[in-house]
Amino acid sequence: MEHIDTLLQARWIVPVEPEDQILEHYSLAIRDGRIVDLLPIEAAAERYTAAETVILPDHALLPGLVNAHTHAAMTLLRGLADDLPLMTWLNEHIWPAEIRWVSPDFVQAGTELALLEMLRGGTTCFNDMYFFPDIVADCAERMGMRAVVGLIVIDFPSAWAQDADDYLAKGLSLHQQLRGNPLVSTMLAPHAPYTVNESALIRIRDLAEQHELRVHMHVHETAGEVESWQQQHGQRPLAMLERLGLLGPQLLATHMTQLTADEIERCAAAGAHVLHCPESNLKLASGFCPVAQLTAAGVNVALGTDGAASNNDLDMFGEARTAALLGKAVAGDAAALPATQVLRMATLDGARALGLDSEIGSLIPGKAADIIAVDCSTPETQPMYHLISQLIYVTSRQQVSDVWVAGQRRLADRQVIGAESESIIAAAWAWSRKIGNSDAG
């Protein structure tokens, strides 16, 4: 018999690749952090002897969810300034709070809280954009999560850097430090067209090409932003990015709620990716991303939660359900964004946007063992006619029982392994008292 590290026996396995496939009463074999086999439970018992066997009789195994757009540390600003439009929310509450409070300690406390929440909700990989990306990288590595940390660039000074040159210098230094890291990688993260000057964007374009980095950016988030930019510059922001050579397969454009039919075709032709954050867009009344039109044109669309300050959670199961329902309403078509497509958006399409689809996003032999187990025995998910539909339209993140990242168990029976949950929550409470008092003043 062949020895392996871990054998997972489950009622169902949903590999995502190929789409719509459901394997019933199957096992998944893991060795050295990678998937080596998927086969019927009886055949696995004859072929493998495992150091650990985990029996999940009422569970579905899925690829770990990929949260394609986060500001992890902003969990500390969750609920601070709700029910406000984007620019009021930013200018009068969020940016003043960040100016006063953002520091290495703030980012560590907020990121650790975010990672607790994401692991418990089945997210195994996240793409972040925030200050002190070195702290974010350290938190992810310590807590055993896969992450792409954004090398943020913004025109105004912060506790992290003073100007575009300083942001880029510190970002590139971190990029070099993380080269070869098995869990944490980097991409360039200019905040938005209205907060990063054109000369900095040209440098970012050149550095992206030189270092083979992707570019993660807020683009066309609100009608007001696009209209204001057009009045000042005589063109829409996306046209400016195209003129500068940034509209291409390296671009991860977040939100994209304001798009013309021509812009959709140009994104498709360029191979750009769109990161869709439906709940944040709804809460801030930013607009509706035309997901069905984008995917019909061939654009890769991935799902993200945005930060907890504007969502207010990091729940990818909730985000997937919202994306499916909203996508139908926006398209005026009940057949738009079927459950299988939305599950792929939350897994393989997210991995593809991050350039990690050869490593994660589906459960096939050779890929990293980033896996989640979802308990389907609860009354809320009965009866079971179609598993993938239940996962998208019914399942809650509280049904995620177990999580593995690179074959290492990070959540067992709803308990995060290797994290001091009580101290992380206590730190969040301490920060909330300081920040809340300051905002009220």
C-alpha positions as CSV (number, residue, x, y, z in Angstrom):
1,M,0.0,0.0,0.0
2,E,1.1,3.6,-0.7
3,H,1.7,5.8,2.3
4,I,0.2,9.3,2.4
5,D,-0.1,12.1,5.0
6,T,-3.9,12.6,5.1
7,L,-6.9,10.8,3.7
8,L,-10.2,12.7,3.7
9,Q,-13.4,10.6,3.3
10,A,-16.4,12.6,2.4
11,R,-20.0,12.2,1.3
12,W,-19.3,14.5,-1.6
13,I,-16.4,16.1,-3.4
14,V,-17.0,19.1,-5.6
15,P,-13.7,19.6,-7.5
16,V,-14.9,22.6,-9.5
17,E,-12.8,21.4,-12.4
18,P,-14.5,20.0,-14.5
19,E,-17.5,22.3,-13.8
20,D,-20.7,20.8,-12.3
21,Q,-19.0,17.5,-11.4
22,I,-20.0,16.0,-8.0
23,L,-18.2,12.9,-6.7
24,E,-20.2,11.0,-4.1
25,H,-18.7,8.8,-1.4
26,Y,-15.1,9.7,-2.5
27,S,-11.8,10.1,-0.7
28,L,-9.1,12.7,-1.3
29,A,-5.5,11.8,-0.7
30,I,-2.9,14.3,0.4
31,R,0.9,14.0,0.5
32,D,3.5,16.8,1.1
33,G,0.8,19.4,1.0
34,R,-0.6,18.4,-2.4
35,I,-3.5,16.4,-3.7
36,V,-2.4,13.1,-5.0
37,D,-5.7,11.3,-5.8
38,L,-9.5,11.4,-5.8
39,L,-11.1,8.0,-5.8
40,P,-14.0,6.1,-4.3
41,I,-13.8,5.4,-0.6
42,E,-13.5,1.7,-1.0
43,A,-10.7,2.0,-3.6
44,A,-8.8,4.5,-1.4
45,A,-8.9,2.0,1.5
46,E,-7.2,-0.6,-0.6
47,R,-4.6,1.7,-2.1
48,Y,-3.5,4.0,0.7
49,T,-2.4,3.9,4.3
50,A,-2.6,7.4,5.9
51,A,-0.9,9.0,8.9
52,E,-4.3,10.6,9.5
53,T,-7.8,9.7,8.2
54,V,-10.6,12.2,8.6
55,I,-14.1,10.9,8.1
56,L,-16.7,13.5,7.0
57,P,-19.9,11.5,6.4
58,D,-22.3,14.4,5.8
59,H,-19.8,16.9,4.3
60,A,-18.9,18.3,0.9
61,L,-15.2,19.0,0.2
62,L,-14.6,22.1,-1.9
63,P,-11.5,24.0,-2.9
64,G,-10.7,26.8,-0.4
65,L,-12.5,30.0,-1.3
66,V,-10.5,32.8,-2.8
67,N,-11.3,36.3,-1.5
68,A,-10.0,38.3,-4.5
69,H,-10.3,41.8,-2.9
70,T,-9.8,42.7,0.8
71,H,-8.5,45.4,3.1
72,A,-8.0,42.9,5.9
73,A,-6.9,45.3,8.7
74,M,-10.1,47.4,8.2
75,T,-12.0,44.8,10.3
76,L,-11.1,47.3,13.1
77,L,-13.3,49.8,11.3
78,R,-16.3,47.5,10.9
79,G,-19.5,49.4,11.6
80,L,-17.7,52.7,12.3
81,A,-19.6,54.7,9.7
82,D,-22.5,52.8,8.2
83,D,-25.3,54.0,5.9
84,L,-23.3,56.7,4.1
85,P,-22.3,57.3,0.5
86,L,-18.8,56.4,-0.6
87,M,-17.1,59.8,-0.5
88,T,-18.8,60.9,2.8
89,W,-17.8,57.6,4.3
90,L,-14.2,58.0,3.1
91,N,-13.6,61.7,3.6
92,E,-15.4,62.2,6.9
93,H,-14.8,58.9,8.7
94,I,-12.5,56.3,7.3
95,W,-9.6,58.4,6.1
96,P,-9.6,60.5,9.3
97,A,-9.6,57.3,11.4
98,E,-6.8,55.9,9.3
99,I,-4.7,59.0,9.5
100,R,-5.0,58.9,13.3
101,W,-4.8,55.2,14.0
102,V,-3.1,53.2,11.3
103,S,0.2,51.8,12.6
104,P,1.9,48.4,12.6
105,D,-0.1,47.4,15.7
106,F,-3.4,48.5,14.2
107,V,-2.6,46.5,11.0
108,Q,-1.6,43.4,13.0
109,A,-4.7,43.4,15.2
110,G,-7.0,44.0,12.3
111,T,-5.4,41.5,10.0
112,E,-5.4,38.8,12.7
113,L,-9.1,39.3,13.3
114,A,-9.8,39.2,9.6
115,L,-7.8,35.9,9.2
116,L,-9.8,34.3,12.0
117,E,-13.0,35.3,10.3
118,M,-11.9,34.2,6.9
119,L,-10.6,30.8,8.0
120,R,-13.9,30.1,9.9
121,G,-15.8,31.0,6.7
122,G,-13.8,28.8,4.4
123,T,-11.5,31.3,2.8
124,T,-8.0,30.0,2.3
125,C,-6.5,32.7,0.1
126,F,-7.0,36.4,0.0
127,N,-5.8,39.3,-2.1
128,D,-5.1,42.3,0.1
129,M,-4.6,46.1,-0.4
130,Y,-3.6,48.0,2.7
131,F,-0.8,49.9,4.5
132,F,2.0,47.9,6.1
133,P,1.8,45.0,3.7
134,D,4.8,43.5,5.5
135,I,2.6,43.1,8.6
136,V,-0.2,41.5,6.6
137,A,2.3,39.1,5.0
138,D,3.7,38.1,8.5
139,C,0.2,37.5,9.9
140,A,-0.8,35.3,6.9
141,E,2.4,33.3,7.2
142,R,2.1,32.8,11.0
143,M,-1.6,31.8,10.7
144,G,-1.0,29.5,7.7
145,M,-3.1,31.3,5.2
146,R,-2.4,31.8,1.5
147,A,-2.2,35.5,0.6
148,V,-1.3,38.0,-2.1
149,V,-0.3,41.2,-0.4
150,G,-0.7,44.4,-2.3
151,L,2.3,46.8,-2.6
152,I,0.1,49.8,-2.1
153,V,0.7,53.1,-3.8
154,I,-1.2,56.3,-3.1
155,D,-0.4,60.0,-3.6
156,F,-0.8,61.1,0.0
157,P,1.5,60.3,2.9
158,S,0.6,57.7,5.5
159,A,2.2,56.0,8.5
160,W,3.6,53.5,6.0
161,A,5.2,55.8,3.4
162,Q,5.6,59.4,2.4
163,D,5.1,59.6,-1.4
164,A,4.8,57.4,-4.4
165,D,8.6,56.8,-4.6
166,D,8.6,55.7,-0.9
167,Y,5.6,53.4,-1.3
168,L,7.2,51.8,-4.4
169,A,10.7,51.4,-2.8
170,K,9.2,49.8,0.3
171,G,6.9,47.6,-1.7
172,L,9.7,46.3,-4.0
173,S,11.8,45.6,-1.0
174,L,9.0,43.4,0.4
175,H,8.5,41.8,-2.9
176,Q,12.2,40.7,-2.9
177,Q,11.9,39.4,0.7
178,L,8.9,37.2,-0.2
179,R,10.3,35.7,-3.4
180,G,9.9,32.0,-3.1
181,N,7.6,32.1,-0.1
182,P,5.2,29.1,-0.5
183,L,2.2,30.9,0.9
184,V,2.6,34.7,0.4
185,S,3.2,36.5,-2.8
186,T,2.8,40.1,-4.0
187,M,1.3,42.4,-6.6
188,L,1.4,46.1,-7.2
189,A,-1.7,47.9,-5.7
190,P,-2.2,51.5,-6.8
191,H,-5.3,52.6,-4.9
192,A,-7.3,54.2,-7.7
193,P,-7.0,56.6,-10.7
194,Y,-8.1,59.6,-8.6
195,T,-5.5,58.9,-5.8
196,V,-2.4,57.9,-7.9
197,N,-0.8,60.4,-10.3
198,E,-0.1,59.6,-13.9
199,S,3.7,59.5,-13.6
200,A,3.4,57.0,-10.7
201,L,1.1,54.8,-12.8
202,I,3.7,54.8,-15.6
203,R,6.3,53.6,-13.2
204,I,3.9,51.0,-11.9
205,R,3.3,49.8,-15.5
206,D,7.1,49.5,-16.1
207,L,7.7,47.7,-12.7
208,A,4.8,45.3,-13.4
209,E,6.5,44.3,-16.7
210,Q,10.0,44.2,-15.2
211,H,9.0,42.1,-12.2
212,E,6.2,40.1,-13.8
213,L,3.7,41.5,-11.2
214,R,0.0,42.0,-11.5
215,V,-1.7,45.4,-10.8
216,H,-4.6,45.5,-8.3
217,M,-6.7,48.7,-8.4
218,H,-10.1,50.2,-7.7
219,V,-11.5,51.3,-11.1
220,H,-14.9,52.8,-12.1
221,E,-16.3,52.3,-8.6
222,T,-19.0,55.0,-8.7
223,A,-20.7,57.2,-11.3
224,G,-19.6,60.3,-9.5
225,E,-16.0,59.2,-9.6
226,V,-16.1,58.5,-13.4
227,E,-18.0,61.8,-14.1
228,S,-15.6,63.9,-12.1
229,W,-12.6,62.3,-13.8
230,Q,-14.1,62.8,-17.2
231,Q,-14.8,66.5,-16.5
232,Q,-11.2,67.1,-15.3
233,H,-9.4,65.0,-17.9
234,G,-11.6,64.7,-20.9
235,Q,-11.7,60.9,-20.8
236,R,-13.0,58.1,-18.5
237,P,-10.5,56.5,-16.1
238,L,-10.5,53.2,-18.0
239,A,-9.4,55.0,-21.2
240,M,-6.6,56.6,-19.3
241,L,-5.4,53.2,-18.0
242,E,-5.6,51.9,-21.6
243,R,-3.6,54.9,-22.9
244,L,-0.9,54.2,-20.3
245,G,-0.6,50.5,-21.2
246,L,-2.2,49.3,-17.9
247,L,-5.3,47.7,-19.4
248,G,-4.1,44.1,-20.0
249,P,-3.9,40.6,-18.5
250,Q,-1.9,42.0,-15.6
251,L,-4.8,44.3,-14.4
252,L,-7.2,43.3,-11.7
253,A,-9.9,46.0,-11.8
254,T,-12.0,46.1,-8.7
255,H,-15.7,47.1,-8.6
256,M,-16.2,48.2,-12.3
257,T,-19.8,49.3,-11.7
258,Q,-19.8,51.9,-14.4
259,L,-19.1,50.3,-17.8
260,T,-20.2,50.9,-21.3
261,A,-20.7,48.1,-23.8
262,D,-17.5,49.3,-25.6
263,E,-15.5,49.2,-22.4
264,I,-16.6,45.7,-21.7
265,E,-15.4,44.6,-25.1
266,R,-12.1,46.4,-24.6
267,C,-11.6,44.7,-21.2
268,A,-12.3,41.3,-22.9
269,A,-9.9,42.0,-25.7
270,A,-7.2,43.1,-23.3
271,G,-7.6,40.1,-21.0
272,A,-8.1,42.2,-17.9
273,H,-9.7,40.6,-14.8
274,V,-12.6,42.1,-12.8
275,L,-13.0,41.7,-9.1
276,H,-16.6,41.9,-8.1
277,C,-17.7,43.0,-4.6
278,P,-21.5,43.1,-4.8
279,E,-22.3,43.6,-1.1
280,S,-19.9,46.6,-0.7
281,N,-21.3,48.1,-3.9
282,L,-24.8,47.7,-2.6
283,K,-24.1,49.1,0.8
284,L,-22.4,52.2,-0.5
285,A,-24.9,52.5,-3.4
286,S,-22.0,52.5,-5.8
287,G,-23.7,50.8,-8.7
288,F,-24.0,47.4,-10.3
289,C,-21.2,45.5,-12.0
290,P,-22.6,44.0,-15.2
291,V,-21.2,40.5,-14.4
292,A,-23.3,38.6,-16.9
293,Q,-22.3,40.9,-19.8
294,L,-18.6,40.7,-18.7
295,T,-18.5,36.9,-18.6
296,A,-20.5,36.6,-21.8
297,A,-17.8,38.8,-23.4
298,G,-15.1,36.5,-22.0
299,V,-13.8,38.6,-19.1
300,N,-12.7,36.6,-16.1
301,V,-14.7,37.8,-13.0
302,A,-13.7,36.9,-9.5
303,L,-15.4,37.5,-6.2
304,G,-14.2,39.6,-3.3
305,T,-15.8,41.0,-0.1
306,D,-14.0,44.3,0.0
307,G,-13.1,45.4,3.6
308,A,-15.2,44.8,6.6
309,A,-15.7,48.6,7.0
310,S,-17.9,48.6,3.9
311,N,-19.5,45.2,3.7
312,N,-19.5,44.6,6.8
313,D,-18.2,41.0,6.8
314,L,-15.7,38.8,5.1
315,D,-18.2,36.0,4.3
316,M,-17.5,34.5,0.9
317,F,-20.6,32.2,1.0
318,G,-22.7,35.3,1.6
319,E,-20.9,37.2,-1.1
320,A,-21.5,34.3,-3.6
321,R,-25.3,34.2,-2.9
322,T,-25.5,38.0,-3.3
323,A,-23.6,37.8,-6.5
324,A,-25.8,35.1,-7.9
325,L,-29.1,36.9,-7.0
326,L,-27.9,40.4,-8.0
327,G,-26.4,39.2,-11.2
328,K,-29.8,37.9,-12.3
329,A,-31.6,41.1,-11.4
330,V,-29.0,43.3,-13.2
331,A,-29.1,41.1,-16.3
332,G,-32.9,40.8,-16.2
333,D,-32.4,37.0,-16.7
334,A,-33.1,34.3,-14.1
335,A,-30.7,32.0,-15.9
336,A,-27.8,34.5,-15.6
337,L,-25.0,33.5,-13.2
338,P,-26.0,29.9,-12.3
339,A,-24.7,28.4,-9.1
340,T,-21.9,26.5,-10.8
341,Q,-20.6,29.7,-12.4
342,V,-20.7,31.6,-9.1
343,L,-18.9,28.7,-7.2
344,R,-16.2,29.0,-9.9
345,M,-16.0,32.7,-9.4
346,A,-15.4,32.2,-5.7
347,T,-12.6,29.6,-6.3
348,L,-11.0,28.9,-9.7
349,D,-11.7,32.3,-11.3
350,G,-10.3,34.0,-8.2
351,A,-7.2,31.9,-8.4
352,R,-6.9,32.7,-12.1
353,A,-7.1,36.5,-11.4
354,L,-4.3,36.1,-8.9
355,G,-2.2,34.0,-11.3
356,L,-2.5,31.1,-8.9
357,D,-4.8,28.8,-10.9
358,S,-2.1,26.2,-11.5
359,E,-1.7,26.0,-7.8
360,I,-5.2,26.4,-6.2
361,G,-8.9,26.9,-7.0
362,S,-9.9,23.3,-7.9
363,L,-9.4,19.9,-6.4
364,I,-7.3,18.0,-8.9
365,P,-4.2,15.9,-8.4
366,G,-1.0,18.0,-8.4
367,K,-2.5,21.1,-6.9
368,A,-2.0,22.4,-3.4
369,A,-4.3,20.8,-0.9
370,D,-6.3,24.0,0.0
371,I,-9.6,22.4,0.9
372,I,-12.7,23.1,3.0
373,A,-15.3,20.8,4.5
374,V,-18.9,22.0,4.6
375,D,-21.4,20.2,6.9
376,C,-24.5,19.6,4.8
377,S,-26.4,17.7,7.5
378,T,-28.1,20.8,9.0
379,P,-31.9,21.3,8.6
380,E,-31.3,24.5,6.6
381,T,-29.7,22.5,3.7
382,Q,-32.4,19.8,3.5
383,P,-33.6,18.3,1.3
384,M,-30.6,17.9,-1.1
385,Y,-31.7,18.0,-4.8
386,H,-28.6,19.7,-6.2
387,L,-25.6,20.1,-4.0
388,I,-24.0,23.1,-5.8
389,S,-27.2,25.0,-5.7
390,Q,-27.5,24.4,-2.0
391,L,-23.9,25.6,-1.5
392,I,-24.6,28.9,-3.3
393,Y,-28.2,29.7,-2.3
394,V,-28.5,28.2,1.2
395,T,-25.2,27.3,2.9
396,S,-23.9,29.6,5.5
397,R,-20.3,30.1,6.6
398,Q,-21.1,28.5,10.0
399,Q,-21.4,25.2,8.2
400,V,-17.6,25.2,7.4
401,S,-16.3,22.7,9.8
402,D,-12.7,22.1,8.7
403,V,-10.1,23.8,6.6
404,W,-6.7,22.8,5.1
405,V,-4.1,25.1,3.5
406,A,-1.3,23.3,1.7
407,G,-2.4,20.1,3.4
408,Q,-2.1,21.6,6.9
409,R,-5.3,21.7,9.0
410,R,-6.1,25.2,10.0
411,L,-9.7,24.7,11.2
412,A,-10.9,21.6,13.0
413,D,-14.5,21.3,14.1
414,R,-14.9,25.1,13.8
415,Q,-11.8,25.9,15.9
416,V,-8.9,27.8,14.4
417,I,-5.6,26.0,14.9
418,G,-2.5,27.9,15.8
419,A,-4.1,31.2,16.7
420,E,-4.9,32.7,20.0
421,S,-8.5,33.6,19.2
422,E,-9.4,35.1,22.6
423,S,-6.4,37.5,22.6
424,I,-7.2,38.6,19.0
425,I,-10.8,39.4,19.9
426,A,-9.7,41.2,23.1
427,A,-7.3,43.4,21.0
428,A,-10.1,44.2,18.7
429,W,-12.3,45.4,21.6
430,A,-9.5,47.6,22.9
431,W,-9.1,49.2,19.5
432,S,-12.8,49.7,19.1
433,R,-13.0,51.8,22.3
434,K,-10.2,54.1,21.1
435,I,-11.4,54.5,17.5
436,G,-15.1,54.9,18.5
437,N,-14.4,57.6,21.0
438,S,-12.3,59.5,18.5
439,D,-14.9,59.2,15.7
440,A,-17.6,60.4,18.0
441,G,-15.5,63.4,19.0
